Structures are given as structure tokens and as C-alpha cells.
Amino acid sequence: MHQVAGFATKAGKIIACKYRKDVIPLLTLDETQLSFIDSALMMRIREAREPKLGKVICSIVLYEKVTYATILVNSEDYPIIMTSFDRENKNTDLESLILHGILPLLSQYPTGTV
């Protein structure tokens, strides 16, 4: 189900990135980097609405072939996790997976480190 996951800075610079075993990436490394930068920029734009809507938790983008989720982490050093999922498994509840699976795992790390 999962294709790629990585940590990035607020500017979208990839710190760590790992593909699922036996996956043929849909994007080159340069294209992946651009995707992280784009997601980081969009998350920063969304922060302007936080006073009225509340803190941004994640953003999910659906493409025909893949779904990307950008998740904000409570970390100064590596505040963004970007992960992708195959579109083949349409029964996956990504919101629940992120809120109840991924975020609780990340909350065990102190602020400032991941």
C-alpha cells in the first residue's frame, strides 16, 4: 500500500526518504524533491488560516495513480512528513490511519527531534 515516506524541513528539503521494498518509483529523486517543496509551501500558506480554522494537521492530495499525505509534526528540525499510498486499495481510511496510526507514533518523540 505504501510507496514512499520522508521527512523534510519547513522549506521542503528532504532530510530522509525511503521507498517501499520492490517499488518502482513513479517520480525521479529530483521530482520527489520538488513534490516535497510544493507540499511544504502549500502547508505554510495554509498556516495563515489557522487562527480561524485551527492548527493544520495534514493535507491529502489524490492523483489518479497515487495519494500523497503531508503531515505536520511537532518538531522544529523536521516538521513535515510526506508519504504516498497506492490508489489500488480504495478501502483505506487515510484520515483514520493518520490520526490514529501515524501521529500517535510520532508523539513519542520530544519536540525538536524526530
C-alpha positions as CSV (number, residue, x, y, z in Angstrom):
1,M,0.0,0.0,0.0
2,H,2.7,2.5,0.9
3,Q,5.1,3.8,-1.7
4,V,7.5,6.4,-0.2
5,A,7.8,8.3,3.0
6,G,10.2,11.1,4.0
7,F,11.0,13.8,6.5
8,A,11.5,17.4,5.3
9,T,12.3,20.8,6.6
10,K,9.8,23.7,6.6
11,A,11.3,24.7,3.2
12,G,10.7,21.1,1.8
13,K,14.3,20.0,1.7
14,I,14.3,16.2,2.1
15,I,16.2,15.0,5.2
16,A,15.3,11.3,4.9
17,C,13.4,9.4,2.3
18,K,12.7,5.7,1.9
19,Y,10.8,3.8,-0.7
20,R,8.9,0.6,0.0
21,K,10.9,-2.5,-0.9
22,D,10.4,-3.7,-4.6
23,V,8.7,-0.4,-5.6
24,I,9.5,1.2,-8.9
25,P,9.2,5.0,-8.1
26,L,6.8,7.0,-10.1
27,L,8.9,10.1,-9.8
28,T,12.7,10.7,-10.0
29,L,14.5,11.8,-6.9
30,D,14.5,15.4,-8.3
31,E,10.8,15.2,-9.0
32,T,10.3,13.8,-5.5
33,Q,12.3,16.8,-4.0
34,L,10.1,19.2,-6.0
35,S,7.0,17.5,-4.7
36,F,8.2,17.9,-1.1
37,I,9.0,21.6,-1.7
38,D,5.5,22.1,-3.2
39,S,3.8,20.4,-0.3
40,A,5.9,22.4,2.3
41,L,4.9,25.7,0.5
42,M,1.2,24.8,0.5
43,M,1.3,23.8,4.2
44,R,2.9,27.2,5.0
45,I,0.2,29.0,3.0
46,R,-2.5,27.1,5.0
47,E,-1.0,28.3,8.3
48,A,-2.4,31.8,7.5
49,R,-5.9,30.4,8.2
50,E,-5.0,28.7,11.4
51,P,-6.3,31.5,13.7
52,K,-9.8,30.8,12.4
53,L,-9.7,27.1,11.5
54,G,-7.3,25.7,14.0
55,K,-3.9,24.1,13.5
56,V,-3.2,22.3,10.2
57,I,-2.7,18.6,10.8
58,C,-2.3,17.2,7.3
59,S,-3.1,17.7,3.7
60,I,-4.2,14.8,1.4
61,V,-3.9,15.1,-2.4
62,L,-5.5,12.4,-4.7
63,Y,-3.9,11.7,-8.0
64,E,-5.1,9.0,-10.4
65,K,-2.2,6.7,-9.6
66,V,-1.2,7.7,-6.0
67,T,-2.4,9.6,-2.9
68,Y,0.0,11.9,-1.1
69,A,-0.4,12.9,2.5
70,T,1.6,15.7,4.0
71,I,1.6,15.6,7.8
72,L,2.8,18.3,10.1
73,V,4.9,17.1,13.0
74,N,5.5,19.0,16.3
75,S,9.2,19.3,15.5
76,E,11.3,22.4,14.8
77,D,14.0,20.5,12.8
78,Y,11.9,18.1,10.7
79,P,8.3,19.5,10.7
80,I,6.9,17.7,7.7
81,I,6.4,14.1,6.8
82,M,5.2,13.3,3.3
83,T,4.0,9.8,2.5
84,S,2.3,8.3,-0.5
85,F,-0.2,5.4,-0.9
86,D,-1.3,3.3,-3.8
87,R,-4.7,4.2,-5.2
88,E,-5.4,0.4,-5.7
89,N,-6.6,0.0,-2.1
90,K,-9.6,2.3,-2.1
91,N,-10.9,1.0,1.2
92,T,-8.1,2.6,3.2
93,D,-9.4,5.3,5.6
94,L,-6.4,7.7,5.4
95,E,-7.7,10.2,7.9
96,S,-8.1,7.4,10.5
97,L,-4.7,6.0,9.6
98,I,-3.0,9.4,10.0
99,L,-4.8,10.4,13.2
100,H,-4.8,7.1,15.0
101,G,-1.8,5.3,13.4
102,I,0.9,7.7,12.3
103,L,0.5,10.7,14.7
104,P,0.5,8.6,17.9
105,L,3.8,7.0,16.8
106,L,5.3,10.4,16.2
107,S,4.1,11.9,19.5
108,Q,6.5,9.7,21.4
109,Y,9.4,11.8,20.2
110,P,10.3,15.1,22.0
111,T,9.8,18.4,20.2
112,G,12.8,19.4,18.2
113,T,13.8,15.8,17.2
114,V,12.3,13.0,15.2
